Amino acid sequence: MGTYKLNYRGFEVWLKHYKGECLQFSTQPQIDEDSQTISASIQLEPKTPFVLFWRRKASYSPVSALCQVFLKNGCFKLDNDDVCAASLVMDKTRRRTQDSRTTYGNLNAPYKRKGSMKAGRMCDYPVKTLENLELNAPDSSSSVRLEIRRIRGEVIAPEWVTDPDMQEFKRSNADQMDIIDDEQKNMLPFATFIFEFPIPSDNRANIPLTISSAAETIHSKPSRSATKAHVMILRRTQKKGPKHTSSSVHNVSSDEPYPTPSSPIIIEIDSDEEG
């Protein structure tokens, strides 16, 4: 069995596919003592949902800590690309908080509370989803990061609150606790765990040079059975005058293998014509 756990400073951290399979590393874990960080890379197939787990190792003394999970370039493109996806605590007086912590059931909006995190690449999502969500570009690599900051004294659990936009999230209550590794004092977390999801350098849309338009939007959409590169061109024509919209669809296949064969390229071209 390959390596799938990050072990550092008395903690174990790992990722699971939402169906329960542990996600294996594609690189050996690297420790940076200067930043008190351990990291590794994982190659994910498009649309792979995952859940983060961590625990205090049984051979170490229990610890009280604020645990915050950050998702960089996640499913939704928000004002801040480095989003706090979940906030939990570990309390040394409560054993169960040492044995198992997870993002499942604790995700902040706009993610589903009892949902999974997902890398935010355009090619991971159907085109109809892109009409309603602003997602990251295909070459935006993603990562999930767990920061652990120790607490001295009383531990106050995060509480669910609703913001003015009716989005539900967990407030950490960090300002009400004595944080040893205090971010407000520019202190590093006691331990940081990073899982990187790199995009291969050749994983780019291979657009034929004969296709051009003054205004075009390129989306990639998974296909269950594709074995070659496929290009779908959607041309929407809007005639001036009375509202009139027509669409034409062309499929183009290529013998060149696409870096992710299950993801055809969909090109939407808008153009105006005189009515």
C-alpha atoms as one frame of an Amber mdcrd trajectory, in Angstrom:
protein
   0.000   0.000   0.000   1.266   3.456  -0.849   1.709   6.365   1.514  -1.363
   8.424   2.287  -0.826   9.969   5.750   1.106  13.075   6.702   2.757  12.532
  10.103   4.197  15.557  11.862   4.504  16.864  15.439   2.253  14.173  16.873
  -0.578  14.437  14.328  -1.756  12.227  11.478  -3.610  13.830   8.560  -5.018
  12.211   5.432  -7.559  12.582   2.639 -10.285  10.176   1.634 -12.416   9.894
  -1.444 -16.015  10.472  -0.374 -16.674   6.747  -0.898 -14.020   5.897   1.673
 -10.839   5.162  -0.273  -7.693   6.854   1.070  -5.965   9.065  -1.521  -2.354
   8.071  -2.130   0.546  10.519  -2.492   2.230  11.036  -5.851   5.302  12.553
  -4.134   7.125  11.832  -0.903   6.135  14.100   2.001   8.472  17.038   2.530
   9.048  18.756   5.874  10.050  22.407   6.195  11.016  23.006   9.807  11.394
  26.765   9.250   7.680  27.084   8.458   6.679  24.056  10.586   5.022  22.568
   7.523   4.729  19.142   5.944   3.401  18.749   2.412   2.811  16.203  -0.337
   1.145  16.053  -3.756  -1.806  13.969  -4.878  -2.851  13.413  -8.490  -6.635
  13.655  -8.635  -8.884  12.623 -11.487 -11.375  15.313 -12.568 -14.399  15.686
 -10.300 -12.826  13.782  -7.407 -14.584  14.798  -4.147 -12.558  14.359  -0.977
 -12.818  14.723   2.793 -10.017  15.669   5.203  -9.341  13.675   8.384  -6.862
  14.180  11.216  -6.143  12.962  14.749  -3.667  13.147  17.591  -1.410  10.071
  17.649  -2.084   7.831  20.652   1.573   7.852  21.725   1.474  11.648  22.247
  -0.117  13.651  25.056  -3.585  15.078  24.313  -3.599  18.640  23.054  -6.041
  21.557  22.950  -5.932  23.265  19.581  -7.803  25.367  17.037  -7.842  23.515
  13.709  -8.646  25.444  10.534  -8.881  24.018   7.025  -8.187  26.257   4.037
  -9.040  25.377   0.448  -7.081  27.237  -2.207  -8.660  27.505  -5.660 -11.635
  25.426  -4.653 -14.927  24.802  -6.435 -16.200  28.355  -6.020 -14.188  31.409
  -6.998 -14.743  33.841  -4.149 -13.254  37.215  -3.210 -10.476  35.312  -1.441
  -9.137  32.256  -3.293  -7.711  30.915  -0.018 -10.984  30.109   1.755 -11.441
  28.847   5.305 -13.514  25.763   4.560 -13.863  24.485   8.137 -13.000  25.373
  11.765 -12.871  22.796  14.567 -11.184  22.413  17.950  -9.400  19.660  19.814
  -9.859  19.599  23.600  -7.349  17.637  25.687 -10.079  16.924  28.258 -12.306
  15.257  25.630 -10.728  12.132  24.198 -12.974  11.862  21.178 -11.695  15.187
  19.860  -8.198  13.666  19.833  -9.144  10.464  18.015 -11.063  11.826  15.067
 -11.597  15.201  13.412 -13.001  15.670   9.908 -14.334  18.299   7.519 -17.421
  16.181   6.833 -20.371  17.788   8.574 -18.337  20.929   9.255 -17.879  22.658
   5.896 -18.621  26.371   5.651 -20.840  27.870   2.954 -20.899  28.017   0.004
 -19.931  24.346   0.356 -22.494  21.886   1.652 -22.015  21.250   5.369 -22.169
  17.480   4.890 -20.405  17.539   1.564 -16.971  17.106   0.057 -14.288  19.498
  -1.091 -13.187  19.491  -4.698 -10.401  21.019  -6.765 -11.755  23.993  -8.709
 -10.768  23.437 -12.312 -13.169  24.349 -15.092 -12.746  20.934 -16.736 -14.158
  19.307 -13.589 -17.628  20.759 -14.054 -20.464  20.514 -16.585 -21.031  23.504
 -18.853 -24.497  24.074 -17.400 -22.840  24.556 -14.005 -20.520  27.181 -15.428
 -23.515  29.289 -16.417 -24.276  29.836 -12.728 -20.861  29.683 -11.072 -17.617
  31.492 -11.645 -14.946  28.819 -11.453 -11.181  28.889 -11.685  -9.267  28.580
 -14.931  -8.146  25.083 -16.007  -4.516  25.802 -15.108  -5.257  26.898 -11.518
  -3.688  24.326  -9.234  -5.471  23.653  -5.961  -4.470  22.709  -2.434  -6.016
  22.010   0.947  -4.218  23.129   4.108  -4.762  22.271   7.765  -3.387  24.733
  10.316  -3.188  23.674  13.970  -2.742  26.332  16.661  -2.463  25.309  20.310
  -4.852  26.625  22.963  -3.943  27.377  26.574  -6.769  26.922  29.092 -10.454
  26.870  28.200 -11.498  25.621  24.774 -14.563  27.252  23.175 -16.017  25.257
  20.315 -16.823  27.068  17.051 -20.502  27.885  16.568 -22.671  27.963  13.492
 -23.738  31.454  12.453 -25.422  32.977   9.404 -23.978  35.975   7.577 -26.063
  38.796   5.968 -26.163  36.822   2.702 -27.777  33.911   4.574 -24.632  31.803
   4.172 -23.940  29.443   7.071 -20.437  29.085   8.485 -18.644  28.202  11.718
 -17.210  31.121  13.709 -13.920  30.015  15.257 -14.211  32.084  18.495 -10.419
  32.411  18.417 -10.662  35.881  19.960 -12.211  34.344  23.084  -9.401  31.838
  23.690  -5.751  32.025  24.678  -4.071  30.918  21.438  -0.429  30.006  22.045
   0.509  30.169  18.361  -1.399  33.414  17.873  -1.876  34.566  14.285  -2.590
  38.080  15.559   0.982  38.152  16.875   2.337  36.976  13.510   3.146  33.562
  14.927   3.248  30.437  12.789   0.807  27.599  13.415   2.177  24.836  15.619
   1.873  22.543  12.591   0.680  22.979   8.997  -0.295  20.138   6.655  -0.608
  20.808   2.924  -1.972  18.553   0.177  -1.175  19.906  -3.291  -3.203  18.992
  -6.383  -0.920  19.970  -9.265  -2.103  20.353 -12.845   0.309  18.642 -15.295
   2.032  21.132 -17.585   0.604  19.413 -20.670  -2.966  19.422 -19.336  -4.161
  22.320 -21.471  -6.916  22.682 -24.010  -5.487  21.749 -27.452  -7.537  24.155
 -29.573  -7.232  23.792 -33.394  -5.669  26.871 -34.995  -8.442  27.067 -37.600
 -10.996  27.975 -34.946 -11.078  31.650 -34.078 -13.517  34.282 -32.912 -13.427
  37.808 -31.564 -15.198  36.608 -28.437 -15.048  32.977 -27.380 -15.319  31.128
 -24.109 -13.650  27.784 -23.688 -14.976  25.184 -21.274 -14.026  21.551 -20.812
 -16.624  18.980 -19.903 -16.055  15.345 -18.837 -17.190  12.540 -21.117 -17.604
   9.010 -19.859 -16.452   7.143 -22.949 -14.115   9.398 -24.928 -10.779   7.880
 -25.926  -9.568  10.611 -28.265  -9.553  14.355 -28.221 -13.007  15.763 -28.963
 -13.935  19.344 -29.676 -17.509  20.597 -29.583 -18.179  24.033 -31.057 -21.324
  25.864 -30.023 -22.015  28.964 -32.092 -24.792  31.242 -30.858 -25.907  33.902
 -33.322 -27.861  36.944 -32.181 -29.415  38.996 -34.956 -29.974  42.674 -34.416
 -33.551  43.902 -34.287 -36.218  41.572 -32.829 -34.811  39.038 -30.417 -33.515
  36.093 -32.369 -31.069  33.447 -31.223 -29.959  30.388 -33.135 -27.394  27.761
 -32.259 -25.330  25.385 -34.330 -23.284  22.537 -32.932 -20.306  20.891 -34.631
 -18.305  17.949 -33.325 -14.687  17.632 -34.312 -12.590  14.581 -33.430  -8.845
  14.363 -33.482  -6.461  11.401 -33.504  -4.229  13.273 -31.096  -4.728  12.021
 -27.546  -5.970  14.647 -25.144  -4.069  14.839 -21.827  -7.292  14.000 -19.984
  -9.121  11.825 -22.566 -12.369  11.924 -20.625 -12.617  15.706 -20.991 -13.671
  16.977 -24.445 -13.286  20.645 -25.219 -16.422  22.741 -25.583 -16.124  26.093
 -27.309 -18.937  28.605 -27.199 -18.727  31.369 -29.792 -21.068  34.351 -29.708
 -21.423  36.540 -32.778 -23.756  39.319 -33.909 -25.367  39.533 -37.349 -27.468
  42.185 -38.988 -31.189  41.331 -38.773
